[in-house]
Amino acid sequence: MKRILEMLMYENGELSLTRTISILFVLLFIGVTIYLVFFDFRWDHYETLATMAAGGGPMTQVANKFINSKYNSDIGTYEGRKGAE
């Protein structure tokens, strides 16, 4: 389990901010959903949260890919730039 979390949260041996944000979106969505179901509440803005969690996480990963491609690797390669980390 620890290895799976490391693969989700770390990038190049360091904690990734964008991956952390994506996981927090998912955990927030799951937590709020369980709370609303468990206490039988109705929240009028739940669809906004669902949209942010469903769209925010993947969009953060797209931004992460863009940042890594533009600033952390040489053009046309998967090799990391020296001094990019």
JODA-V785365 format. One line per field, one symbol per residue. phi: phi as a letter, one per 20 degrees, with the letter a starting at -180 (. if undefined). psi: psi as a letter, one per 20 degrees, with the letter a starting at -180 (. if undefined). Layout:
phi=???
psi=???
This chain:
phi=.fffffffedclncfeffffffffgfffffffffffffeleccfdfffffffffefffffffffffffffddcffmcdffffnfe
psi=hhhghghhhqpkjqppghhggghhgghgggghggghggjlqpphkhhgggggghhgghhhhghgggghgghiqqpjripqqpjh.
